């Protein structure tokens, strides 16, 4: 094991290739019992990634395992986790490029650079676009013929480098004008529009509309139509199918990405209506056009989503089981070592458990836990619940204790642990467990403390749902938690119940929650703020949310001003501001309710110390 690109992880080859068995060794700080090794696979197509579990053995303080990379691999990152612990090579990632005939595979450095923005989400790595640009330019030096084909994506990365942004915008404007005049490479016009506009959504919409008007059968036109289709599917699902058929007729030669966008949107429309006949039809249509392993992976993801939806209602539980089984079959056709296969098995196990098939539920959940990192408290609880149902009490006690010590438990796990260990653990042992949990919480607090900032929070003046003017400065002396969200953002809305719980648990700690609606599409703006307000009120009412103070981001010169001032590039995003008006913490995305609630409560506790 002498070859490698880092000290912590080494391979048995200095030139890893796809299709060949590769031995991986890890001897870093978390090479210990309970640690798991994963390979994050970045695909050549740049429209898909996967995370595969590497089955390992622990010997002499080292983890070792083997992996065979799929043919589509462009480069890969090795990640080692132990519940909340992660070794990501100090943010740089344990990154390995792919070779062919002892030479770097064409595109390996380009794709590594272009995928930099995924680093934080996939392995909590640093996002450094200067380094990304160097990797892309290295690729062009080795393979200059790739520059023309990948120029739009290169320009997108250039625009993310602060001192190169203005240069990228000027080039994008020039390219956009050339396309507008000639129609050549019109498929890139949307990407150039985004670069020209930055995060100014109205400018992007304006440019896309301009191009779509001139080229009514092009990519810009499709994007415009798809935006309207999304709006229709949200507000009037009964009309969505007709619009879907119209889009297919207007654009008979859809790209893979366009076809998948339409499929996922229409599948969810049918799912909301419990229209099982059309669900079956659109799945069959998808499979007629998509036959790759990547397509099976995409299908499994969507089938799992609707299986979970139908599992929440007893009347559709049989349908949920059927779709979960279809998702499992699709995953088996793709990759059974993927952590996403673990997600599918977790859904299937919960459905089996509701049917009363306790042993089968536990068997599937055990497989799911083997593939995943056990850092999601909800999934962890499922495992404990099924162990108890199958009368495996000693194992349930041991694993509950492990989760509690690792700070990956929740209130349900704590409660079930107290119940099953009541007559098993003596007071001293129970006290030791409590101390272990305190240590875990303190470790988590320390990690959050290290990431705290101390930056002046820009003031703003926004209108709320009632038309009142609200300023950030109105809440000086309070801790302020801002949630940036949009009506089209599913993770944003999924996080709302957790935000509701956090509000209740922090109500006596002088904390103000503000929910800033931003990044809405141009069509919603055109139809008027009143219509947007009605949609928001429906969302709030349907989820029985209380005391949500909703503000509307202001458009100044076509810029979502507050989101721009706070450097928000993706949503949901949370900003925590202290009593003196300083930004102390920021985060984006949504994984689970328990982790979000814990994060907000812990940061508030730290900055109020």
TIFI-876541 format. One line per field, with one value per residue (C-alpha): x, y, z; residue in one letter. Coordinates in pm, whole numbers, plus 50000, padded with zeros to 5 digits. Last residue first. Example, Ala and Ser with C-alpha at 12.3 -4.5 7.8 and 13.67 -1.06 7.14 Angstrom:
2
px (51367|51230)
py (49894|49550)
pz (50714|50780)
res (S|A)
END
This chain:
609
px (47708|47445|47651|47694|47331|47202|47446|47330|46959|46995|47210|46995|46679|46844|46989|46654|46456|46681|46906|46827|47047|47248|47435|47540|47667|47775|47648|47678|47390|47477|47218|47365|47272|47207|47173|46997|46983|46724|46836|47139|47357|47299|47574|47395|47370|47256|46983|46874|46872|46712|46854|46648|46759|46630|46400|46310|46291|45942|45909|45721|45693|45584|45381|45212|45242|44941|45105|44815|44785|45148|45165|44828|44938|45249|45045|44813|45106|45249|44914|44910|45267|45166|45126|45444|45640|45522|45623|45966|46058|46092|46448|46340|46091|46260|46145|46234|46272|46334|46513|46490|46553|46201|46069|46371|46195|45883|46079|46290|45973|45836|46174|46156|45806|45939|46228|46016|45920|46280|46365|46082|46192|45918|45766|46105|46334|46588|46554|46682|46750|46779|46920|46763|46918|46876|46547|46418|46763|46663|46388|46024|45772|45415|45223|45051|45264|45583|45753|46129|46386|46733|47042|47360|47492|47838|48066|48183|48203|48151|48303|48522|48229|48026|48294|48317|47940|47947|48220|48019|47715|47917|48065|47717|47602|47894|47811|47454|47586|47812|47511|47320|47615|47622|47246|47241|47139|46906|46576|46515|46728|46432|46235|46521|46652|46309|46296|46648|46589|46266|46430|46702|47028|47337|47542|47797|47741|47366|47404|47631|47394|47106|47320|47395|47037|46889|47133|47030|46661|46640|46268|46177|45979|46278|46512|46256|46237|46615|46660|46385|46546|46874|46689|46542|46874|47061|47434|47428|47691|47496|47543|47540|47245|47039|47118|47000|46687|46607|46640|46453|46154|46152|46138|45862|45621|45334|45221|45350|45685|45698|45644|45922|46155|46086|46173|46497|46582|46549|46777|47034|47029|47119|47426|47536|47665|47373|47450|47241|47020|46982|46877|46599|46478|46477|46281|46026|45991|45937|45674|45483|45509|45377|45086|44996|45020|44780|44483|44713|44853|45214|45347|45215|45465|45755|45682|45664|46014|46156|46025|46205|46542|46502|46437|46756|46961|46804|46891|47254|47257|47157|46829|46636|46385|46155|46213|46077|45763|45703|45739|45499|45236|45262|45216|44928|44740|44825|44667|44692|44655|44977|45149|45033|45186|45503|45550|45494|45776|46018|45950|45979|46314|46434|46356|46530|46843|46858|46816|46478|46438|46058|46041|45702|45521|45675|45593|45227|45202|45328|45085|44795|44921|44958|44602|44464|44769|44661|44880|45200|45180|45101|45407|45632|45494|45561|45926|45936|45812|46086|46350|46223|46241|46599|46681|46547|46214|46093|46429|46370|46122|46325|46636|46457|46277|46608|46758|46463|46454|46826|46779|46490|46699|46989|47220|47486|47298|47563|47663|47303|47233|47547|47408|47074|47244|47442|47176|47182|47516|47469|47156|47352|47250|47138|47429|47678|47500|47518|47887|47966|47763|47934|48278|48188|48046|48357|48588|48372|48391|48766|48865|48600|48651|48297|48269|48570|48383|48089|48331|48481|48130|48059|48398|48354|48337|48584|48831|48839|49069|49341|49389|49686|49691|49311|49307|49557|49332|49042|49251|49378|49022|48910|49200|49088|48730|48799|48503|48636|48515|48220|48232|47939|47770|48087|48263|47975|48095|48424|48251|48400|48753|48727|48546|48824|49096|48943|48832|49054|49184|49528|49788|49899|49702|49390|49396|49136|49202|49210|49093|49121|48934|49079|48880|49147|49187|48813|48818|48467|48325|47951|47884|48229|48317|48590|48558|48751|48702|48664|48745|48580|48386|48157|48300|48215|48496|48583|48650|48850|48896|49139|49103|49417|49482|49659|49365|49015|48829|48647|48339|48357|48017|47944|47840|47710|47726|47518|47485|47857|47852|48195|48060|48191|48202|48221|48389|48293|48478|48310|48432|48266|48590|48886|49078|48951|49286|49429|49546|49330|49398|49226|49278|49160|48994|48984|48678|48783|49151|49367|49719|49946|49824|49776|49591|49664|49452|49576|49901|49757|49770|49845|50082|50265|50000)
py (53212|53354|53279|52914|52849|53001|52780|52468|52538|52600|52291|52061|52168|52114|51774|51648|51769|51589|51668|52024|52254|52560|52688|53019|53118|53427|53716|54021|54254|54297|54045|53774|53688|53332|53279|52973|52879|52668|52757|52817|53117|53341|53600|53791|54111|53911|53733|54073|54239|53985|54181|54311|54671|54640|54343|54319|53993|53934|53869|53587|53588|53230|53252|52913|52636|52410|52249|52328|52678|52782|52645|52796|53133|53120|53054|53341|53575|53482|53567|53900|53968|53972|53740|53884|53813|53452|53420|53566|53278|53331|53356|53496|53454|53566|53373|53564|53399|53616|53474|53616|53281|53198|53101|52880|52541|52674|52834|52518|52310|52542|52538|52157|52175|52417|52196|52014|52355|52454|52102|52135|52475|52603|52834|52989|53004|53210|53135|53409|53344|53662|53676|53979|54305|54469|54338|54649|54677|54388|54608|54517|54727|54600|54476|54194|53926|54114|54405|54443|54692|54545|54583|54405|54176|54279|53975|53771|53410|53077|52763|52660|52698|52449|52181|52257|52229|51884|51771|51909|51715|51395|51452|51511|51185|51000|51146|51020|50678|50672|50756|50464|50241|50363|50327|49962|49874|49590|49662|50002|49935|49879|50186|50432|50328|50375|50729|50825|50680|50879|51199|51174|50987|51061|51214|50929|50832|50825|50621|50366|50339|50274|50008|49823|49846|49731|49438|49333|49372|49164|49109|49143|49460|49586|49539|49703|50016|50038|50027|50282|50510|50509|50616|50913|50994|51023|50969|50589|50601|50407|50076|49853|50046|49973|49602|49598|49784|49517|49233|49431|49490|49123|49017|49264|49201|49382|49574|49896|49721|49626|49991|50109|49842|49957|50316|50211|49980|50271|50491|50210|50178|50547|50450|50266|49910|49756|49944|50013|49718|49646|50008|49967|49651|49829|50120|49877|49717|50061|50133|49814|49868|50225|50098|49856|50141|50365|50347|50341|50684|50789|50504|50677|50961|50726|50520|50846|50944|50593|50584|50911|50793|50452|50616|50821|50512|50314|50600|50589|50216|50293|50204|50530|50591|50291|50298|50653|50564|50266|50494|50745|50477|50328|50673|50735|50433|50516|50861|50924|51296|51399|51098|51201|51547|51390|51173|51478|51674|51379|51290|51646|51700|51361|51440|51777|51618|51344|51600|51637|51589|51612|51962|52118|51783|51687|52033|51999|51659|51809|52102|51860|51660|51972|52100|51889|51978|52344|52543|52338|52159|52492|52661|52373|52385|52759|52700|52413|52639|52893|52623|52471|52810|52853|52505|52571|52527|52888|53039|53419|53423|53172|53391|53696|53486|53337|53686|53819|53515|53552|53923|53838|53579|53805|53541|53608|53763|53729|53384|53263|53386|53211|52885|52946|53027|52703|52506|52782|52646|52832|53048|53310|53649|53536|53296|53577|53803|53528|53471|53842|53866|53551|53701|54018|53822|53602|53906|54064|53744|53688|53864|53672|53325|53195|53349|53144|52827|52918|53009|52661|52518|52730|52635|52259|52172|52443|52354|51977|51995|52144|51807|51824|52205|52212|51971|52184|52484|52296|52201|52557|52691|52454|52564|52926|52803|52679|52501|52324|51975|51865|51535|51545|51877|52077|51938|51984|52332|52169|51965|52177|52128|51751|51728|51915|51710|51376|51497|51271|50995|51072|50845|50500|50327|50496|50687|50817|51089|51031|51276|51226|51547|51895|51991|51890|51548|51476|51264|51264|51221|51255|50879|50740|50855|50801|50956|50849|51082|50973|51081|51045|50724|50614|50262|50180|50166|49831|49867|49690|49730|49825|50012|50053|50058|49719|49551|49681|49520|49710|49702|50009|50181|50360|50722|50816|51122|51220|51488|51546|51295|51163|51053|51151|50854|50927|50619|50541|50399|50323|50368|50159|50026|50250|50422|50766|50948|50817|50472|50414|50150|50101|49807|49867|49599|49702|49818|50183|50264|50378|50499|50501|50159|49977|50277|50501|50711|50913|51049|51172|51111|50744|50461|50249|50000)
pz (52707|52470|52158|52264|52363|52040|51845|52033|51990|51617|51553|51770|51588|51249|51349|51479|51178|50931|50634|50523|50315|50414|50718|50870|51214|51407|51196|51422|51520|51888|52011|51788|51430|51312|50935|50791|50424|50245|49985|49767|49674|49977|50004|50285|50081|49776|49972|50104|49763|49539|49245|48952|49005|49362|49419|49787|49980|50116|50490|50665|51046|51115|51437|51392|51136|51076|50772|50537|50686|50633|50278|50189|50332|50115|49801|49888|49943|49603|49445|49627|49518|49155|48859|48711|49031|49030|48664|48739|48965|49341|49471|49809|50094|50415|50723|51041|51384|51693|51999|52353|52523|52644|52299|52223|52247|52073|51791|51747|51713|51443|51264|51267|51119|50851|50731|50472|50333|50263|50138|49877|49739|49505|49768|49846|50152|50348|50721|50950|51319|51526|51881|52046|52167|51828|51689|51513|51349|51121|50983|50922|50726|50770|50464|50653|50486|50577|50403|50410|50539|50572|50789|50684|50963|51081|51085|51387|51269|51447|51291|51585|51821|51617|51661|52035|52073|51912|52151|52445|52329|52308|52655|52799|52636|52789|53131|53099|53002|53308|53526|53376|53458|53818|53860|53753|53402|53309|53481|53325|53017|52783|52894|52934|52591|52432|52567|52461|52114|52081|52207|51943|51897|51692|51974|51952|52316|52257|51939|52111|52408|52172|51998|52324|52455|52122|52110|52461|52377|52063|52124|51752|51826|52026|51731|51499|51717|51755|51376|51314|51573|51381|51065|51255|51424|51091|51158|51118|50840|50579|50401|50711|50854|50541|50560|50922|50818|50561|50815|51082|50853|50750|51114|51201|50914|51088|50779|50938|50987|50619|50525|50759|50616|50259|50341|50516|50225|49980|50191|50213|49834|49840|50044|49731|49777|49587|49265|48954|48863|49235|49278|49020|49196|49531|49385|49235|49578|49733|49467|49551|49927|49892|49682|49961|50214|50020|50259|50563|50477|50541|50328|50014|50052|50132|49820|49622|49728|49683|49328|49256|49386|49222|48883|48908|48996|48713|48476|48589|48526|48167|47992|47969|47688|47731|48108|48132|47937|48166|48471|48308|48258|48607|48759|48516|48648|49008|49010|49385|49298|49472|49313|48964|49011|49159|48850|48630|48795|48798|48433|48307|48477|48354|47991|48017|48167|47902|47622|47455|47082|47036|47192|47108|47120|47457|47595|47491|47659|47986|47952|47920|48219|48436|48402|48689|48901|48927|49164|49199|48861|48695|48847|48749|48394|48377|48468|48217|47940|48008|48029|47703|47529|47644|47514|47164|46987|47014|46908|46899|47186|47386|47363|47504|47765|47883|47907|48112|48337|48411|48486|48719|48902|48995|49143|48878|48586|48314|48441|48459|48107|47978|48119|47948|47617|47610|47420|47155|47032|46702|46685|46492|46634|46979|47002|46938|47189|47456|47386|47426|47747|47880|47804|47993|48286|48309|48321|48594|48798|48774|49100|49295|49137|49087|48740|48625|48729|48506|48229|48242|48218|47908|47758|47787|47418|47317|47591|47537|47233|47456|47633|47872|47893|47900|48195|48388|48322|48480|48784|48830|48808|49082|49302|49269|49318|49670|49829|50138|50219|50426|50234|49991|50068|50120|49814|49569|49453|49349|49076|48794|48922|48960|48628|48450|48619|48511|48168|47960|48186|48327|48163|48283|48005|48139|48464|48709|48966|49340|49607|49983|50059|50092|50402|50651|50487|50507|50824|50970|51319|51371|51322|51245|50898|50640|50294|49984|49687|49326|48971|48628|48694|48408|48386|48750|49007|49165|49538|49805|50180|50454|50782|50989|51364|51348|51173|51097|50806|50536|50313|50094|50096|49772|49729|49386|49165|48866|48600|48546|48256|48354|48693|49035|49274|49646|49793|50152|50452|50781|51138|51409|51556|51485|51207|51310|51324|50994|50884|50578|50313|49977|49742|49386|49172|48807|48614|48620|48657|48949|48854|49159|49261|49592|49725|50023|50255|50552|50407|50080|49705|49729|49647|49902|50000)
res (X|X|X|X|X|X|X|X|X|X|X|X|X|X|X|X|X|X|X|X|X|X|X|X|X|X|X|X|X|X|X|X|X|X|X|X|X|X|X|X|X|X|X|X|X|X|X|X|X|X|X|X|X|X|X|X|X|X|X|X|X|X|X|X|X|X|X|X|X|X|X|X|X|X|X|X|X|X|X|X|X|X|X|X|X|X|X|X|X|X|X|X|X|X|X|X|X|X|X|X|X|X|X|X|X|X|X|X|X|X|X|X|X|X|X|X|X|X|X|X|X|X|X|X|X|X|X|X|X|X|X|X|X|X|X|X|X|X|X|X|X|X|X|X|X|X|X|X|X|X|X|X|X|X|X|X|X|X|X|X|X|X|X|X|X|X|X|X|X|X|X|X|X|X|X|X|X|X|X|X|X|X|X|X|X|X|X|X|X|X|X|X|X|X|X|X|X|X|X|X|X|X|X|X|X|X|X|X|X|X|X|X|X|X|X|X|X|X|X|X|X|X|X|X|X|X|X|X|X|X|X|X|X|X|X|X|X|X|X|X|X|X|X|X|X|X|X|X|X|X|X|X|X|X|X|X|X|X|X|X|X|X|X|X|X|X|X|X|X|X|X|X|X|X|X|X|X|X|X|X|X|X|X|X|X|X|X|X|X|X|X|X|X|X|X|X|X|X|X|X|X|X|X|X|X|X|X|X|X|X|X|X|X|X|X|X|X|X|X|X|X|X|X|X|X|X|X|X|X|X|X|X|X|X|X|X|X|X|X|X|X|X|X|X|X|X|X|X|X|X|X|X|X|X|X|X|X|X|X|X|X|X|X|X|X|X|X|X|X|X|X|X|X|X|X|X|X|X|X|X|X|X|X|X|X|X|X|X|X|X|X|X|X|X|X|X|X|X|X|X|X|X|X|X|X|X|X|X|X|X|X|X|X|X|X|X|X|X|X|X|X|X|X|X|X|X|X|X|X|X|X|X|X|X|X|X|X|X|X|X|X|X|X|X|X|X|X|X|X|X|X|X|X|X|X|X|X|X|X|X|X|X|X|X|X|X|X|X|X|X|X|X|X|X|X|X|X|X|X|X|X|X|X|X|X|X|X|X|X|X|X|X|X|X|X|X|X|X|X|X|X|X|X|X|X|X|X|X|X|X|X|X|X|X|X|X|X|X|X|X|X|X|X|X|X|X|X|X|X|X|X|X|X|X|X|X|X|X|X|X|X|X|X|X|X|X|X|X|X|X|X|X|X|X|X|X|X|X|X|X|X|X|X|X|X|X|X|X|X|X|X|X|X|X|X|X|X|X|X|X|X|X|X|X|X|X|X|X|X|X|X|X|X|X|X|X|X|X|X|X|X|X|X|X|X|X|X|X|X)
END
